Amino acid sequence: MGITSAWGISPHDDSVISALEPRMRPLIESVRALPESRERWQRWAAEPLPDRRDWYGRRGGAGRAATPERERVDALIDSFHDLTRAGPFDELYDGRDDDDDFSILGDVWSDDFGELVPFLAVHSKDYAVPALFHAIGSRRAALIPGWIGNFVLSAEQVRQSLPRIEAAFSFTAKQRAAAEDQLWLDEPPGEESVLDGPLRCWREAAAHGLGLCGAAVHVW
């Protein structure tokens, strides 16, 4: 059975952010504070994954020798996926908990965004955040507030963090080509890339005095 994941970055008035913050920020911080979260991040930062063609979609394939080096790389891949796929809002897409009807779909993504357009990356059998993080590397990814694509920021926090996002998502032509080469997502023509959407959202929110909410979830 396959999965579908979604990563959204949406603009909100500070009144909405104030309502979301006590609900969402503790979840983000609880995952960030886990020893295994810090260990996995440090492992990825110390030893980035190899070229995606060496491992993405090919693990366990016929004819692959189980050498110590292969096992070491596979362990790095497992650690990276555990780091980037497990989000604090993973089970909150549609309010499936009988004791709590809060959901990302109903309480975050159903807001009135006016003239602004949220960024939304939906992928079947894949995840946007791991692909993005592999493509840009740990140094750039560390500039993104929150934890692994999940954040709740006031308008002032958006304004203050914009220079970091500019640094994370500004590329020379060579850097852009290298990032695109490592980005394994199947993005249809005309769809906004994960390399573009976050920076656009930050710039627009900062220009309009709005906050931002980022949430990565399983849809089903």
C-alpha positions in Angstrom: 0.0 0.0 0.0 1.4 3.4 -1.0 1.4 6.7 0.8 0.8 10.2 -0.2 2.6 13.0 1.7 2.1 16.8 1.7 4.3 19.7 2.7 2.6 23.1 2.9 3.9 26.6 3.7 1.0 29.0 4.3 0.7 32.7 5.2 -1.5 33.8 8.2 -2.3 36.8 10.2 -0.7 37.0 13.6 -4.0 36.3 15.2 -4.1 32.9 13.5 -0.5 32.3 14.3 -1.1 33.1 17.9 -3.9 30.5 18.0 -1.8 27.8 16.2 1.4 28.4 18.2 0.5 26.9 21.5 -0.8 23.8 19.7 1.9 23.3 17.2 5.2 24.7 18.6 5.4 22.3 21.5 5.0 19.4 19.1 7.9 20.8 17.0 10.1 21.3 20.0 9.4 17.9 21.4 10.7 16.2 18.3 13.6 18.5 17.9 14.7 17.8 21.5 14.8 14.0 21.1 18.3 12.7 21.4 17.8 10.6 18.3 16.8 13.7 16.3 20.0 15.5 17.2 22.1 12.4 16.5 20.5 11.8 13.1 21.0 15.5 12.1 24.7 15.4 13.3 25.2 12.2 11.4 23.8 13.7 8.2 25.8 16.9 8.6 29.0 15.0 9.2 28.6 12.6 6.3 26.1 13.6 3.5 24.5 11.0 1.4 26.1 10.1 -1.9 24.7 10.9 -5.3 21.0 10.0 -5.4 21.5 7.7 -8.3 23.6 5.5 -6.1 20.8 4.7 -3.7 17.4 6.4 -4.4 14.9 3.7 -5.5 17.5 1.0 -5.8 18.0 -0.3 -2.3 17.8 -4.1 -2.0 17.9 -4.6 -5.7 19.1 -7.8 -7.2 22.8 -8.1 -7.7 23.8 -5.6 -5.0 26.6 -7.0 -2.9 26.2 -6.7 0.8 29.6 -5.3 1.5 30.6 -3.4 4.7 30.7 -0.2 2.8 27.2 -0.8 1.3 25.9 -1.6 4.8 27.4 1.7 6.1 25.8 3.8 3.4 22.5 2.0 3.8 22.6 2.8 7.5 23.2 6.5 6.6 20.2 6.4 4.3 18.0 4.9 7.0 19.1 7.5 9.5 18.4 10.3 7.0 14.9 9.0 6.3 14.2 8.6 10.0 15.2 12.2 10.5 13.4 13.8 7.6 10.2 11.7 7.2 9.1 11.7 10.8 7.3 15.0 11.5 5.5 16.2 14.6 2.3 16.7 12.6 2.4 13.4 10.8 -1.0 12.1 12.1 -2.8 15.5 12.1 -3.8 15.9 8.5 -7.6 15.5 8.8 -8.3 15.2 12.5 -8.6 11.4 12.7 -8.2 11.4 16.5 -11.6 10.9 18.1 -10.6 12.9 21.2 -9.2 15.9 19.3 -10.5 17.3 16.0 -7.6 19.6 15.3 -6.2 19.1 11.8 -3.7 20.7 9.5 -6.3 20.6 6.7 -9.1 22.2 8.7 -7.2 24.5 11.0 -4.2 25.6 8.9 -4.7 25.0 5.2 -8.4 26.1 5.1 -7.5 29.7 6.2 -8.4 32.6 3.9 -5.1 33.5 2.1 -6.5 36.4 0.1 -4.3 37.2 -2.8 -1.4 35.2 -1.6 -0.8 31.6 -2.7 0.5 29.0 -0.2 3.2 26.6 -1.3 2.0 22.9 -1.4 4.0 19.9 -2.5 1.9 16.7 -2.7 3.6 13.5 -3.7 2.6 9.9 -4.1 5.0 7.4 -2.6 7.4 10.1 -1.8 8.3 13.0 0.5 9.1 16.6 -0.5 11.2 17.5 2.6 13.8 14.7 2.4 14.3 15.3 -1.3 14.7 19.1 -0.7 17.1 18.6 2.2 19.3 16.1 0.2 19.3 18.5 -2.7 20.4 21.6 -0.7 22.5 19.9 2.0 22.6 20.3 5.7 24.2 23.8 5.9 21.4 25.4 3.9 18.7 23.2 5.6 19.9 24.4 9.0 19.0 27.9 8.0 15.3 27.0 7.8 13.5 27.8 11.2 11.6 25.1 13.1 12.4 21.5 12.5 12.5 19.5 9.3 10.1 21.8 7.4 7.7 22.3 10.3 7.4 25.8 11.8 5.0 28.4 13.2 6.3 32.0 12.8 4.9 35.4 13.6 5.2 38.2 11.1 8.2 39.6 13.0 9.9 36.2 13.0 9.3 35.9 9.3 10.9 39.3 8.8 13.8 38.4 11.0 14.4 35.0 9.4 14.1 36.2 5.8 17.9 36.8 5.3 18.5 33.2 6.4 16.0 31.9 3.9 17.5 34.1 1.2 20.8 32.5 1.9 19.3 29.0 2.0 17.5 29.3 -1.4 19.7 31.6 -3.4 21.8 29.8 -5.9 24.4 30.5 -8.6 23.6 28.8 -11.9 26.0 26.0 -11.0 24.6 25.5 -7.6 21.1 25.5 -8.9 22.0 22.9 -11.5 23.6 20.7 -8.8 20.6 21.0 -6.5 18.2 20.1 -9.4 20.4 17.1 -10.2 20.0 15.7 -6.7 16.3 16.5 -6.4 14.5 13.2 -7.1 10.9 14.5 -7.0 8.7 14.0 -10.0 7.5 17.6 -10.4 5.1 18.1 -13.3 5.9 20.9 -15.7 4.6 24.2 -14.4 4.4 23.1 -10.8 6.4 25.3 -8.4 9.6 23.6 -7.3 10.5 22.9 -3.7 13.6 25.0 -4.5 11.4 28.0 -5.2 8.3 27.8 -3.1 9.7 28.4 0.3 11.6 31.6 -0.6 8.6 33.0 -2.5 6.4 32.4 0.5 8.9 34.1 2.9 9.2 37.1 0.6 5.5 37.5 0.2 4.7 37.1 3.9 7.4 39.5 4.9 6.1 42.1 2.3 2.5 41.8 3.6 3.3 41.6 7.3 2.1 38.0 7.7 3.3 35.0 9.6 4.0 31.5 8.2 3.1 28.0 9.1 5.0 25.0 7.7 3.6 21.5 8.1 4.7 18.1 6.6 2.1 15.3 6.9 0.9 12.0 5.5 -2.3 12.5 3.6 -3.0 8.8 3.7 
